[in-house]
Amino acid sequence: MKNKFLTIVAVILAFVAGVELSFIVMKDNNKEKNNEEKSMTYNSCSNCMSGTMVIENGGLTQTVNKIYDSVVMIKSFKKNTLAGSGSGFVYKVDDKYGYIMTNQHVVEGATKANAKFTSGEEVEVEILGGDKYIDIAVLRVPVKNVISVAKIGSSKDLKLGETVIAIGTPIDEEYYNTVTGGHISGLNRKVTVSIDSKNDWVQDVIQIDAALNPGNSGGALVNVNGEIIGVPSLKLINDSIEGMGFAIKIEDAMKHIDDLENGRKIERPLLGITHVNVTESSILREYNVSVDSEIKEGIAILEVIKDSSADKAGLQKGDVIIALDDSKVTNTAYLRYLLYQHNVGDKIKLTYIRGKDTKTTEVTLSQYAE
């Protein structure tokens, strides 16, 4: 009986020892596996291509370090009173000056503006030029004040879910150069922006979920390599929406940079018509323009300016423009967006409805005079 008892105890101890040994082996295997995963996760980013996501040792710290000192806070003043603030970044230098990009609405109407650098130094800037449609302005400071220059990247190869970082000064100076991270949530979004009481404009933007707040406008949106791919513009965000930020593509921001640096107004084409959306029935009645009730989208011509591009192309009062080249024209904002993709002197094809008939005409664009 005693020998039988000892045999059972020995079997139990052997089983327990086996379980413990298996546990130790599994634990060691998991440890090795974790070490392998860790070594796979933390890679060097010295040779990364633009838009390639690689998590570096220490997270995205190296990415932030590449761009951080080029980002500045912008303070705008009206009659020496602080009127608002935003963000910007140094995108180039020459022998005398450093050039800062920001949003036009950050410095709109300002009589004076300052830039605060990561050194803590605050410097008065010269506002060289800006444009309300692309919402970009260019400022400059003496080159001696510049700490770092941002590297301009590309938004052309962005992919949904790609990691991005936004740097700017939200709310006020207390939160100077806040860093937030997120992802590309949408590409080629068309967002309608109110330029003023008379004009709307469609922006082709990048949608992100990185936290953006008032004051981030004009700052830096960068990829994991620390390259600028966009300019956050809070003018595009509805206050009732959370987790949806928008940034101007860097290519669109840089497209007219030479004009802005030299204080020139951007030359834009003109059709030479007064127009409204076909849904604005009260204005149509005011101008005695009748639109077929079956037409739900497009813009109705209220007046054609004599000898204008539209007049020379044969357009008339009451015509409804429904397409420019191969793109549908749904409203006045979209017509302006499509039109401003072209240059003065370009030829475009307009599709329009006159009465019950759909027609096309070729228009040579003349210069827009604001």
C-alpha positions in Angstrom: 0.0 0.0 0.0 2.8 2.3 1.0 4.7 1.5 -2.2 1.6 2.2 -4.3 1.2 5.6 -2.6 4.8 6.5 -3.3 4.4 5.5 -6.9 1.4 7.8 -7.3 3.2 10.8 -5.6 6.2 10.2 -8.0 3.9 10.3 -11.0 2.3 13.5 -9.9 5.6 15.2 -9.2 6.9 14.1 -12.6 3.8 15.5 -14.2 4.1 18.8 -12.4 7.8 19.0 -13.2 7.0 18.4 -16.9 4.4 21.1 -16.9 6.8 23.5 -15.3 9.5 22.6 -17.8 7.1 23.0 -20.7 6.1 26.4 -19.2 9.7 27.5 -19.0 10.4 26.3 -22.6 7.3 28.2 -23.8 8.3 31.3 -21.9 11.8 31.2 -23.3 10.4 30.7 -26.8 8.0 33.6 -26.3 10.9 35.7 -25.0 12.9 34.9 -28.1 9.9 35.6 -30.3 9.3 38.9 -28.6 12.9 39.8 -29.1 12.6 39.0 -32.8 9.5 41.1 -33.1 11.1 43.9 -31.3 14.1 43.8 -33.5 11.8 43.7 -36.5 9.7 46.7 -35.2 12.5 49.1 -34.4 14.4 49.7 -37.6 16.6 52.4 -38.9 15.0 55.0 -41.2 18.1 56.3 -42.8 17.2 55.2 -46.3 13.4 55.4 -46.2 11.5 56.4 -49.3 8.9 59.1 -49.0 5.7 57.8 -47.5 7.3 54.6 -46.2 6.2 53.9 -42.6 9.0 52.6 -40.4 8.8 52.9 -36.6 12.2 54.0 -35.4 13.8 53.3 -32.1 12.0 55.7 -29.7 8.9 55.9 -31.8 8.6 58.9 -34.1 11.0 61.0 -32.1 13.6 61.2 -34.9 10.9 62.3 -37.3 9.9 65.1 -35.0 13.5 66.2 -34.5 14.0 66.6 -38.2 11.2 69.2 -38.6 10.5 70.7 -35.1 12.9 73.6 -35.2 11.6 74.8 -38.6 8.1 75.2 -37.2 7.2 78.6 -35.8 4.2 80.3 -34.1 2.7 83.2 -36.0 1.2 86.2 -34.1 -0.9 88.7 -36.1 -1.5 92.2 -34.9 -4.0 95.0 -35.9 -2.8 98.4 -34.7 -0.4 96.8 -32.3 -3.1 94.7 -30.7 -2.8 90.9 -30.9 -5.6 89.8 -33.2 -4.9 86.1 -33.5 -2.3 83.4 -33.9 -1.4 80.5 -36.0 1.5 78.4 -37.1 4.0 78.4 -40.0 7.3 76.7 -41.1 10.5 77.8 -42.7 10.6 76.3 -46.2 13.7 77.9 -47.7 16.5 80.4 -47.1 18.8 82.5 -49.2 21.8 84.7 -48.4 19.6 87.3 -46.6 16.3 85.9 -45.6 14.4 82.9 -44.3 11.0 82.3 -46.0 8.0 81.1 -43.9 4.8 79.6 -45.2 1.5 79.9 -43.3 -2.2 80.2 -44.1 -3.5 83.4 -45.6 -6.3 83.6 -43.1 -3.7 83.6 -40.2 -2.4 87.0 -41.4 -5.4 88.3 -43.2 -5.8 92.1 -42.4 -2.8 92.1 -40.1 -0.8 95.4 -39.9 2.1 93.5 -38.3 3.1 89.9 -37.6 5.7 88.1 -35.5 7.2 84.7 -35.7 8.3 82.8 -32.5 11.1 80.3 -33.0 12.0 77.3 -30.8 14.9 79.3 -29.4 12.3 81.5 -27.7 13.2 84.4 -29.9 10.3 86.4 -31.4 10.9 88.3 -34.6 8.8 90.7 -36.6 8.2 89.3 -40.1 7.6 90.9 -43.4 4.4 89.8 -45.2 5.4 89.3 -48.8 2.1 88.1 -50.3 -0.9 85.8 -49.9 -3.9 84.4 -51.7 -7.3 83.8 -50.2 -8.2 81.0 -52.6 -5.3 78.7 -52.0 -5.2 80.1 -48.4 -1.4 80.4 -48.4 0.8 83.4 -47.4 4.6 83.9 -47.5 6.5 85.8 -44.8 10.2 86.4 -44.4 12.7 87.1 -41.6 16.5 87.8 -41.5 18.3 84.5 -42.2 20.2 84.8 -39.0 17.0 84.0 -37.0 16.4 80.8 -38.8 17.3 77.6 -36.8 16.2 74.9 -39.3 14.6 74.6 -42.8 11.8 72.1 -43.5 12.2 69.5 -46.2 9.4 69.7 -48.8 8.0 66.3 -49.6 5.1 65.1 -51.8 1.5 64.1 -51.3 1.2 62.3 -54.5 2.0 58.8 -53.2 0.1 59.0 -49.9 -1.9 55.9 -48.9 -4.9 55.5 -46.6 -3.8 54.6 -43.1 -0.4 56.1 -43.5 1.1 57.7 -40.3 1.4 61.5 -40.3 2.4 64.1 -37.7 1.1 67.6 -37.3 3.1 70.3 -35.5 1.7 73.7 -34.6 0.6 76.0 -31.8 -3.1 75.3 -30.9 -5.2 77.7 -28.8 -2.4 80.0 -27.6 1.3 80.4 -26.8 1.0 78.1 -23.7 0.8 75.1 -26.1 3.6 76.2 -28.4 4.6 73.7 -31.1 2.4 70.9 -30.0 3.0 67.5 -31.7 0.1 65.3 -32.6 0.0 62.0 -34.5 -2.6 60.4 -36.7 -3.3 58.8 -40.1 -4.4 59.6 -43.6 -8.1 59.2 -43.4 -9.0 60.3 -46.9 -7.4 61.4 -50.2 -8.5 64.0 -52.7 -11.4 65.2 -50.6 -13.3 68.1 -52.1 -14.3 70.5 -49.3 -16.2 73.8 -49.9 -14.8 76.8 -48.2 -16.4 80.2 -47.6 -13.9 82.8 -48.9 -16.1 85.7 -48.1 -19.8 86.6 -48.2 -19.9 86.4 -52.0 -17.5 83.6 -52.9 -17.2 79.9 -52.1 -14.2 77.8 -53.2 -13.6 74.1 -53.4 -10.3 72.9 -51.9 -8.8 69.5 -52.9 -7.4 68.4 -49.5 -5.9 65.6 -47.5 -8.2 64.3 -44.7 -6.4 63.3 -41.4 -7.4 62.2 -37.9 -4.5 63.9 -36.1 -5.8 66.3 -33.5 -6.0 69.8 -34.9 -7.3 72.9 -33.0 -7.5 76.6 -33.7 -3.9 77.8 -34.0 -2.7 74.8 -35.9 -3.5 76.6 -39.1 -0.5 77.1 -41.3 1.7 74.6 -39.5 3.4 71.4 -40.7 1.8 68.1 -41.7 4.7 65.7 -42.2 5.2 62.0 -43.2 7.3 59.6 -41.1 10.5 60.9 -42.8 9.9 64.4 -41.5 9.0 65.8 -45.0 6.2 68.4 -45.4 3.3 66.9 -47.3 0.5 69.4 -46.4 -0.5 72.6 -44.6 -3.3 72.2 -42.0 -6.0 74.7 -42.5 -8.7 74.9 -39.8 -10.8 77.1 -42.0 -11.9 73.8 -43.6 -13.2 72.2 -40.3 -16.8 72.3 -39.0 -16.9 72.9 -35.3 -19.5 70.2 -34.8 -17.2 67.5 -36.3 -14.5 65.7 -34.4 -11.6 63.6 -35.6 -11.7 65.1 -39.2 -8.9 67.5 -40.0 -8.0 68.8 -43.5 -4.7 69.9 -44.9 -3.8 71.7 -48.2 -1.6 69.5 -50.4 2.0 70.8 -50.4 2.0 70.8 -54.3 -1.0 73.2 -54.3 0.7 75.4 -51.7 3.9 75.6 -53.7 2.3 76.0 -57.1 2.2 79.8 -56.9 5.0 80.3 -54.4 7.1 82.5 -56.8 4.2 85.0 -57.2 3.6 85.1 -53.5 7.3 85.6 -52.7 7.4 88.6 -55.0 4.2 90.1 -53.9 2.4 89.5 -57.2 -1.3 88.7 -57.4 -2.0 85.3 -58.8 -3.2 85.6 -62.4 -6.5 83.7 -62.7 -8.8 83.2 -65.8 -12.1 84.8 -66.4 -15.2 83.6 -68.2 -17.0 86.9 -68.1 -20.4 86.0 -66.7 -22.6 86.7 -63.7 -24.0 83.4 -62.4 -25.8 81.5 -59.6 -26.7 78.0 -58.7 -29.8 76.7 -60.5 -31.3 76.0 -57.0 -31.3 79.7 -56.2 -34.9 80.3 -57.5 -35.4 83.8 -55.9 -32.3 85.3 -57.6 -33.3 83.6 -60.9 -36.7 85.3 -60.7 -35.1 88.6 -59.9 -33.1 88.4 -63.1 -36.0 87.0 -65.1 -34.2 83.8 -65.8 -36.2 80.6 -66.3 -34.6 77.2 -65.7 -36.2 73.9 -66.6 -37.4 72.3 -63.3 -35.8 69.0 -64.3 -32.3 70.6 -64.0 -31.1 70.0 -60.5 -27.4 70.8 -60.8 -25.4 73.4 -62.6 -25.0 77.2 -62.7 -27.3 79.5 -64.5 -26.0 82.6 -66.4 -27.6 85.8 -65.3 -25.5 88.1 -67.5 -22.8 87.9 -70.1 -20.2 90.7 -70.2 -19.8 92.2 -73.6 -16.7 91.1 -75.5 -15.8 88.7 -72.7 -14.6 85.1 -73.2 -18.1 83.8 -72.7 -19.6 86.4 -75.1 -17.1 85.4 -77.8 -17.9 81.7 -77.3 -21.6 82.4 -77.9 -22.9 81.9 -74.3 -26.2 83.7 -73.4 -28.2 84.8 -70.4 -30.3 81.8 -69.2 -27.8 79.1 -70.4 -27.0 76.5 -67.7 -23.4 75.3 -67.5 -23.3 71.7 -66.5 -19.7 70.6 -67.3 -16.2 72.0 -67.9 -14.1 69.7 -70.1 -14.9 66.3 -68.7 -15.8 67.4 -65.1 -19.3 67.9 -63.9 -20.2 71.5 -62.7 -22.6 71.1 -59.8 -22.5 74.6 -58.3 -20.7 78.0 -58.5 -17.9 76.9 -56.1 -17.1 73.9 -58.2 -17.1 76.0 -61.4 -14.5 78.3 -59.8 -12.4 75.4 -58.6 -12.3 73.8 -62.1 -11.7 77.1 -63.8 -8.8 78.1 -61.6 -7.0 74.8 -62.5 -6.3 76.6 -65.9 -4.3 79.5 -67.0 -5.1 82.7 -68.9 -5.1 81.9 -72.6 -6.1 78.2 -72.1 -8.9 76.8 -74.2 -11.6 74.9 -72.4 -14.8 73.1 -73.4 -18.1 74.1 -71.7 -21.2 71.9 -71.9 -24.4 73.8 -71.3 -28.2 73.5 -71.6 -30.2 76.1 -73.6 -33.9 75.5 -73.3 -34.2 71.7 -73.9 -31.0 71.3 -75.9 -27.5 70.3 -74.6 -24.7 72.2 -76.4 -20.9 72.6 -76.2 -18.6 75.5 -77.0 -14.9 76.2 -76.8 -13.8 79.2 -74.6 -10.5 80.9 -74.6 -9.9 82.2 -71.1 -9.0 85.8 -70.4 -7.6 87.4 -67.2 -9.6 87.7 -64.0 -9.7 91.2 -62.6 -10.7 91.3 -58.9 
